Amino acid sequence: MSSHVPPHAPGGEFTVGVEEELMLVDDADELMGAAAGPLVEAMSQTGSDEGVVTGEIYVDQVELNTPVCRSAEDAWSSLRDLRALVAKQGGQVLACGVHPTAPVGVPDITTSPRYDRIIDEYAGLLRTPTAALQVHVGLPDEHTAMLAYRGLRNRLPLLRALAAGSPYWHGLDSGQATARAAIIRSYPRTTMPPLLRSWNDYVARTEALMTAAEASDHTYVWWEMRPRPLLGTLEVRVMDAVPSLATVAALTSLVQGIARRAVESPDEVDLDDDVLAVNDHRAARYGLDTRVVDVDGSLRPLREVAARVVTEARDVLAADRLDAPLEQLERELAGETEPNRQRRVVAAGGMPALLADLVARTTDLDG
């Protein structure tokens, strides 16, 4: 078994790419299960320069993959076309970190050598499908990648909170802002990224984990943010799938802005692994309505931290006119959070009303 971590390939100057996981649902807005198989197979044969649709580990899930994009607006355009393509193929999609009413049980899993290994390792932990919004940022070299890693790592709980939108699981209110985070934490090697200050630190940490897990390559390390050396990117994995394309673009822009600022003005402090984990738990439990330890060591309201970080991202992106999508986050910070919206919808119309609302917003290609 090789435990070699490849070198960082040149990945661009803060370019972005998005992987969006969406759930395929039936006419009652419930997961399709095995019936989705032929549909996903047909969709996976389609794609263009604007992106591709692929299957995922769950049979009733698709992943929309943008090309490498200069801006979050370009990523928005690609995802809009890909969501439209899924609809044209007859698929109805729902974006949420966890399907609100999926039962406890063994989900329908796609068969492949990689997925078979994962299923064997996870066993009964794979009890319900989860869906994420994953953003890649392209970095030119290893040094730049690690500066961006440090800055994004400190702010991952903020990204968790901004995208949190899966309070329901198995038809019940989990009490969490994102039940997906609680599920993901139960998986092996799926943790907040460790404190690393150099590429050599990353290689040593990853090779040690690969050896311990008898993993065939570095992609079996699933930190909530991880370097992808062969792509030349950092992959941010902490966010729930979100219905609104405008919010997807805003979160993509924020990741891009945080990474760029982290390189131009590196943080003087790296949050301790244990403190970062507590910040993340609080973000997953309460969303934006909590306090976290900021990079200066002080305990601050997360909304206050969010407003500052969005402003910082806007400042570094504005010179290249890449900041416009961030307006959506500024509006959301002043309004109702996604978990509270979902609870309000359920209180008024029950779970069918929530499912219909999620599907309507996911299929709104202008939203």
N, C-alpha and C positions, 0 to 999 in steps of 0.2 A: 504494500500500500504506500502510495506517495503522499507525503505531507507537505508538498511544495505549494507555496502561495505565489502566484505569478506577480511580476512587477506591474506597477501602475502604468497602463497605456495612456498616451495623451488623449484627454477626453474633452477638450474644448475649453472655452473661456466662459464659464458660468452658464452654459447652455442648459436646457431642461428637457426632460422627457417624463411622461406620465404613464403609469400602469393603473388602470381603473378596473377593479373587480365589481361585477354587477351580478345580481341574482336573477335567474329566469323564473318567472311565475306564470301560473295558469289564469284562467278567466276569473277565479275567485281570489287572485293575488297571493295564492299560496305557492310554495316551492314546487316546481314541476317534478322533481325526483328523476328517476330513470328515463321518463318520457322525454326529457330534454336532450338525451344523447344524440339522436339523429339531427336535431336542430343545431346543436353545437358543432357537430361534424360538418354540416353544410356551411355554417358561418366561418369555420376555421379555414375553409378553402378560399375565403375572400379577403381582400385587402388592397391597398394601393400605396402610392407614395405618401398618402396622408395618414397611414397607420394600418395596423392589422388587428384582427380579432382572433383570439386563441382560446382554447379550452383551459380549464383549471383542474385542480385536484378534485373539486366537487363537480359531479356531472351536470348539475343544474346551475352552473355559473360560467360566465364568460369574462375574459380579460381584454380590455381595450388598450392597445399599445400605440402611443403616438410615436412619430419619428423624433429625431433630435430637433429641438426647437430653439430659436433665439429667444423667444419671449413666452410668457404665460398665455398671452392672447393667441399665439400660434398654436399652443397646446389646446386651448379652448376650441379653436376652429377644427382641429383634428378630431377631438373627442365628440364634438357636435356631429361631424360627418359619420363617425363610427357608431354613435348611438342611433343615428338615422338608418344606417346600414343594417343594424340588428333589427330594427323595427320593420324594415323592408323585407327582411328574411322571415318575418313572422314571429319574432321574439318580443316578449313583453318583459321589461327589466325593472328591477327595484333596487335602489341604492340605499344600503343601510349596513352598519357594521355587523349586525346579527338580524336575521329575519325575525320579526317580533313574535310570530306564533309558531315557528318551527318546533316540532316536538323533540323531547329528549330521545335520543336513539342513535343508531348507526346511519350516518348520511350515505347517499349514493356516491361512491368514489370512482374516479377514473383509474383505469389500469395502465401502468407503465412501470419500467424498472425503478425509476426514481420514486414514484408515488407508492409503489409496493413497499419499498424500504421505509418510507415515512410512515405508512400505515402500520407496519410491523413495530416500529419504534414507539409510535404514539398510542397504539392499542385503543382502549376505551376512552382516551382523551378526545378523540375526534367524534364528538356527539352532536354537533350542529354546525352547519356552514357559517363561516365568517367571511367578511369582505372588507378589503382595505383600499385606500387611496395611497399609492406609492409614487414618490417623486424622486427622480434622479437629477443630480446636478453634475455637469461635466467640469472637471478640473484638469489643468494642463500637466501637473506633475505631482510627485509624492508629497513634497513639502507643502504646496498649496492645498492639497487634499486634506492634510492633517490639520492645517489651520482652520479650514472650513469645518472639519469634523469636530474640533473643539468648540467652535462657536455654535454650531447646530446642536451638539450634544447638550450644552447648558440650557437650550431652549426647547428641547423636545416635549417636556410636559405642557408647554404653552401650545404647541402644535396639536398635542393630544386633546387639550381642552377645546381648542377652536373647532376641531373636526368631530368632537364627541357627539354621537347621535344614535346610540343604540341602548336606550334605557330598558327596553323590554327584551326578555328572553322567555321562550316556552309559554308565551301568553301572559306572563306576569311581569310586574315592575321589579326590576332587579335592585332598585335603589341606587344604581350606578348611573353616571352620565354616559358611560360606554361599557356595556356588558362585554363587548368584544375584547376589551383590554384584560378583563378578568379571565376570559377563556384563553387568550393568547399566552398569558403568564403561566398557564399550566403546561405549556409545551416545552420540551427540552431545548436548551440553548437559545431561548427566545426571551431575552432580557434587555434592559436598557444597556446601551453600549458602554463599555468600561472606559475609565479614564486612561487615555493614551496620549502621549505627547510627540511621538515620532512614528514614521513608517515602520521602523524596526520593532517598535513596541507592538504595532498591529500584527506584524508577521509572527512574532514570537507568541503572542496571545492566541492567535488563530491556529497556529500549528499545534500548540498544546491542546487546544480543544479538539482539533481533528484527531489527534492521537488518542485522546481519552474516549472519544465517541466512535473510534474506528471509522471515521467518515472519509469518503473517497476524495472529496475536494472541499474547498473553502466555502462553497455555496450552501453547505449544510450547517453553517453557523448563521443563526437567524436573529442577530441583534436587531433592536428596533430602528437602528440606523447602522449601515455597514458599508465599508468600501466595496466596490465592485471593480477589482483591478483590470480585468479584461475589457471592461467597458470604459474605464477611465472616469468613473462617477462615484459619488456618494449616493446611496439609496436610503431615503427616509421612509420608514415603514410603519410609523407610529399612528397614522391617521385612519379613522373610519372612512369607508366609502360614504360620500355625501351626495344627496339628490341634485342639488343645484349646480349647473355648469359654471355659473358665475362664482360660486364659492370654491369650486375646484380650481378655477383660474386664480382666484385670490390666494388660496393656500399655496399654489405652485409659485406664484410671484413672491410670497413671503419666504418660502424656502430659498428661492433664488437670492433674494435680498439679504437674508441672514448670512448665507454662505459668502456672498461678496463682501459684506461688511466685516465678517470674521477674518477675512484675508487682509483687508485694508486697515482694519483697526482691531487687532487680536485682543481677546479677553485677557486680562491680567491674571485671572483666577479660573481654575477648573473646579466645578462642583464635585465634592466627594461622591463616590459611587452610592453610598448609603443615603446621603442627602438627596441625590438625584432620584433615587428609587422612591423616597417618601414624597417628593414633589410630584412624581408621576402618579403615585397612588392617589394623592389628593386631587389631581387633575382628572383622573379616571372616575373617581367617586363623585366629585362635586362639579366638574366642568370648570367654567370660569368663575364660579361663585365660591372661591376659596383663597387661601393665602399660600404662598410658596417662598422658599429661600431664593432670593435674587442673586445675581452674580457678585454683588458686593457683600453678601453674607447676611443681608437684612431680610426680615420676613415682610413681604408686601402682598397686597391684594393682586390676584392674578390678572384681573381686568386692567389694573394700573400698569403692570408689567407688559401686558399685551399691547396697550396703547403706545407705550414707548417703543417697543420692538417694531411695531408696524410703522411708526414714524421713522425709525432708523433705517428700515428697509426701503421706505419711500425715498429717503434722502439719497441713498446710494444708487437707486435705480432711475431716479428722475432725470439724471443727466443724459441717459440714453432713451428716455421716454418709454420705460418699461414698467412704470409704477401704476398705471391706470387701474389694473384689476384690484389693487389694494383698497379702493374705495368701498368695495363690497364688504370687506372685513370691518372697516370703520363703521358702516351702517349696522352690521351684525353686533358689534360690541356695544352699540347704543340701544339694542333691542332685546327681544326675547331669545333665549338660548334654544337650540334645537331640542334638547331633552325636554325642556319645559313646554315647548310647542307640542311635542308628541304627547305629553301627558294631558295637555289641554284638549287635544283632538280626541283622545280616548275618553276623557271625562264627558265630552259632549256627545260623541257618537259611537263609542265602543271601538273594539279592535278593527272591525271591518272598515271603519272610517279612517283609521290610521293607515292601513294598508293601501287604501285607495288614494290617500293623500301622498304617500311616498311614491307610488307608481306615477301619479299625475305629475309630481315635481321632477321625477327622473326622466320622464318622457317629454317634458317641456324643453324643447331644444333652444329656446330663447331665454330660459331662466338661469 
